[in-house]
Amino acid sequence: GLLPRGERPNPLREKNAAVNRLLCSWLPRLGQALFLDVSSEFVHSDGAISSQDMFDYLHLTLTGYRTLAKPLSDLLLQILEETPEERRASLV
């Protein structure tokens, strides 16, 4: 999914969230496509994004890329460990 943007909640962040909702609703129609939304990894409870994750609140820092890589890596490992039968069952 699209990452959130802006130090605090703003209209552009809402647009990104709307695009993510649209993608999430359409991707199942494509068959084996998966949607991974990691927005919650970057937005803190007060709605702020840390400059340690996104130096300009849009582009990732090294820490931000590490934050992004963890859930992506977990998903890829889960997919690689699935048997063909499990993969077919999860698509139904």
Secondary structure, DSSP 4 states (H G I P E B T S, - for coil): -PPP-SSS--HHHHHHHHHHHHHHHHGGGGSS------HHHHB-TTS-B-TTTBTTSSSB-HHHHHHHHHHHHHHHHHHHHS-HHHHHHHH-
